[in-house]
């Protein structure tokens, strides 16, 4: 990794850290309220990415091996990791040619769902990376025999692919409360219910 790559990454890391401490929301959505079609398209894209991530984790489909460069980038992001073990996955998206790099936190207890913090890197055409966090904090929630999982999500206006991945991985219904409403994520599908 060159110094030119590290400097923007470190600045980005500092900005993400400052935003988290300041309580600011980071979002990929525009400031203008999305139309129903735009919102539907956004949610379908999130579902698709969640399915790709699940397939890469469970069957190796679409999975890429990390290069030394990706490992160095994630090493610089380690201060954002929560305590515990992480699995790093590279996923290629055949529909748009994008490559996504994930660090997903798992619990040693199979009966625990880890909502955060997971990390995502998007490799841009110029070789630089954009990073995003699944949540503002670290959160492990025990599974119950009855009932559903509920998460308040302030990192973006909508559920993200990590919610889809978790619903598939744990075979659980997850309710996600965001600034744009209440969503049910079940079997990898997102539906707004409130």
PLY file of the C-alpha trace (Angstrom):
ply
format ascii 1.0
element vertex 194
property float x
property float y
property float z
element edge 193
property int vertex1
property int vertex2
end_header
0.00 0.00 0.00
1.37 3.39 -0.90
1.42 6.44 1.32
-1.00 8.11 -1.09
-3.56 5.41 -0.30
-2.97 5.48 3.45
-3.33 9.22 3.88
-6.91 9.44 2.50
-7.81 6.27 4.39
-6.51 7.68 7.67
-8.37 10.94 7.03
-11.50 8.92 6.28
-10.99 6.90 9.46
-10.60 10.09 11.49
-13.76 11.53 9.91
-15.76 8.36 10.63
-14.51 8.36 14.23
-15.35 12.04 14.66
-18.82 11.56 13.19
-19.45 8.66 15.55
-18.35 10.68 18.58
-20.34 13.71 17.46
-23.45 11.61 16.96
-23.79 12.52 13.29
-25.46 10.13 10.92
-23.57 8.88 7.94
-25.72 7.79 5.06
-25.39 6.83 1.44
-28.82 8.23 0.61
-29.33 11.72 -0.77
-30.65 14.45 1.52
-33.79 14.69 -0.62
-36.52 12.25 0.39
-36.48 9.32 -2.05
-39.44 8.51 -4.25
-41.27 5.22 -3.69
-39.53 3.71 -6.74
-36.09 4.88 -5.60
-36.68 3.53 -2.11
-37.90 0.19 -3.47
-34.83 -0.05 -5.72
-32.55 0.81 -2.81
-34.10 -1.88 -0.60
-33.87 -4.50 -3.39
-30.18 -3.63 -3.82
-29.60 -4.04 -0.06
-31.37 -7.42 -0.19
-29.22 -8.51 -3.14
-25.98 -7.54 -1.37
-27.12 -9.33 1.79
-27.77 -12.49 -0.22
-24.35 -12.24 -1.92
-22.68 -11.85 1.47
-24.58 -14.85 2.85
-23.68 -16.99 -0.19
-20.02 -16.01 0.10
-19.98 -16.90 3.79
-21.88 -20.19 3.60
-20.91 -21.67 0.24
-17.99 -19.64 -1.02
-20.00 -18.39 -4.03
-18.78 -14.96 -5.23
-16.04 -15.10 -2.57
-12.65 -13.50 -3.25
-9.37 -13.93 -1.44
-7.87 -10.86 0.22
-4.70 -9.38 -1.24
-1.98 -7.94 0.96
-3.36 -4.49 0.14
-6.86 -5.31 1.44
-5.36 -6.84 4.59
-3.37 -3.65 5.19
-6.48 -1.50 4.73
-8.43 -3.60 7.24
-5.45 -3.50 9.62
-5.72 0.30 9.62
-9.43 -0.02 10.47
-8.84 -2.40 13.40
-9.37 0.38 15.99
-13.03 0.36 14.89
-13.41 -3.39 15.52
-15.37 -4.60 18.53
-13.92 -7.18 20.90
-14.21 -10.69 19.47
-13.39 -12.54 16.29
-14.01 -11.24 12.78
-14.30 -13.02 9.46
-13.06 -11.09 6.45
-14.80 -11.73 3.13
-14.31 -10.36 -0.34
-17.43 -10.49 -2.51
-17.65 -9.86 -6.22
-20.92 -8.61 -7.68
-21.34 -9.98 -11.19
-24.27 -7.66 -12.00
-22.28 -4.43 -11.73
-18.65 -5.58 -11.49
-18.18 -4.07 -8.03
-16.03 -5.61 -5.37
-16.96 -5.37 -1.69
-14.71 -6.26 1.23
-16.32 -7.08 4.57
-15.17 -7.68 8.12
-18.03 -9.43 9.93
-18.01 -9.99 13.67
-19.27 -13.32 14.95
-19.94 -14.53 18.46
-18.41 -17.72 19.81
-21.93 -18.48 21.07
-24.16 -19.76 18.23
-27.21 -18.43 20.11
-26.02 -14.82 19.87
-26.70 -12.41 17.01
-24.03 -9.77 16.47
-25.57 -6.56 15.11
-22.36 -4.59 15.24
-20.01 -3.52 14.45
-19.32 -4.93 10.98
-17.26 -3.06 8.38
-17.53 -2.72 4.62
-15.03 -1.44 2.06
-15.92 -0.67 -1.53
-12.99 -0.69 -3.91
-13.35 2.14 -6.41
-12.06 2.09 -9.98
-9.08 4.30 -9.03
-7.96 1.75 -6.41
-9.08 3.79 -3.41
-11.60 2.53 -0.87
-14.80 3.89 0.65
-15.61 2.50 4.07
-18.83 2.23 6.06
-19.86 0.78 9.39
-22.90 -1.41 10.00
-23.66 0.34 13.27
-22.37 2.99 15.63
-21.63 0.56 18.42
-20.95 -3.02 19.37
-24.09 -5.03 20.06
-24.50 -8.76 20.73
-28.07 -9.96 21.32
-28.99 -13.43 22.62
-31.48 -15.40 20.54
-34.71 -16.36 22.24
-36.88 -19.39 21.58
-39.94 -17.20 21.13
-40.17 -13.70 19.79
-38.19 -11.73 17.26
-35.08 -9.61 17.21
-35.35 -5.84 17.27
-32.66 -3.28 16.44
-32.71 0.49 16.43
-30.50 1.49 13.51
-29.19 5.06 13.29
-26.20 4.50 10.97
-28.43 4.97 7.89
-32.05 5.65 6.95
-32.73 2.04 5.94
-31.75 -1.49 6.94
-28.45 -2.55 5.40
-27.08 -5.78 3.91
-25.85 -6.87 7.33
-29.48 -7.07 8.55
-30.31 -9.22 5.51
-27.24 -11.40 6.11
-28.14 -11.85 9.80
-31.76 -12.79 8.99
-30.51 -15.48 6.60
-27.63 -16.69 8.76
-29.66 -17.01 11.98
-32.96 -17.82 10.22
-34.62 -15.11 12.28
-37.08 -12.31 11.70
-35.43 -8.98 12.53
-37.31 -5.73 13.09
-35.20 -2.66 12.27
-36.29 0.80 13.41
-34.74 3.63 11.37
-35.40 7.32 10.86
-37.46 6.43 7.76
-39.68 3.88 9.52
-39.95 0.37 10.92
-38.87 -2.56 8.73
-39.16 -6.32 8.96
-36.23 -8.30 7.55
-37.20 -11.94 7.14
-35.62 -14.69 5.03
-33.49 -12.05 3.32
-36.42 -9.80 2.33
-37.02 -6.26 3.62
-40.53 -4.91 4.07
-41.50 -1.56 5.57
-44.25 -2.07 8.13
-44.44 1.30 9.85
0 1
1 2
2 3
3 4
4 5
5 6
6 7
7 8
8 9
9 10
10 11
11 12
12 13
13 14
14 15
15 16
16 17
17 18
18 19
19 20
20 21
21 22
22 23
23 24
24 25
25 26
26 27
27 28
28 29
29 30
30 31
31 32
32 33
33 34
34 35
35 36
36 37
37 38
38 39
39 40
40 41
41 42
42 43
43 44
44 45
45 46
46 47
47 48
48 49
49 50
50 51
51 52
52 53
53 54
54 55
55 56
56 57
57 58
58 59
59 60
60 61
61 62
62 63
63 64
64 65
65 66
66 67
67 68
68 69
69 70
70 71
71 72
72 73
73 74
74 75
75 76
76 77
77 78
78 79
79 80
80 81
81 82
82 83
83 84
84 85
85 86
86 87
87 88
88 89
89 90
90 91
91 92
92 93
93 94
94 95
95 96
96 97
97 98
98 99
99 100
100 101
101 102
102 103
103 104
104 105
105 106
106 107
107 108
108 109
109 110
110 111
111 112
112 113
113 114
114 115
115 116
116 117
117 118
118 119
119 120
120 121
121 122
122 123
123 124
124 125
125 126
126 127
127 128
128 129
129 130
130 131
131 132
132 133
133 134
134 135
135 136
136 137
137 138
138 139
139 140
140 141
141 142
142 143
143 144
144 145
145 146
146 147
147 148
148 149
149 150
150 151
151 152
152 153
153 154
154 155
155 156
156 157
157 158
158 159
159 160
160 161
161 162
162 163
163 164
164 165
165 166
166 167
167 168
168 169
169 170
170 171
171 172
172 173
173 174
174 175
175 176
176 177
177 178
178 179
179 180
180 181
181 182
182 183
183 184
184 185
185 186
186 187
187 188
188 189
189 190
190 191
191 192
192 193
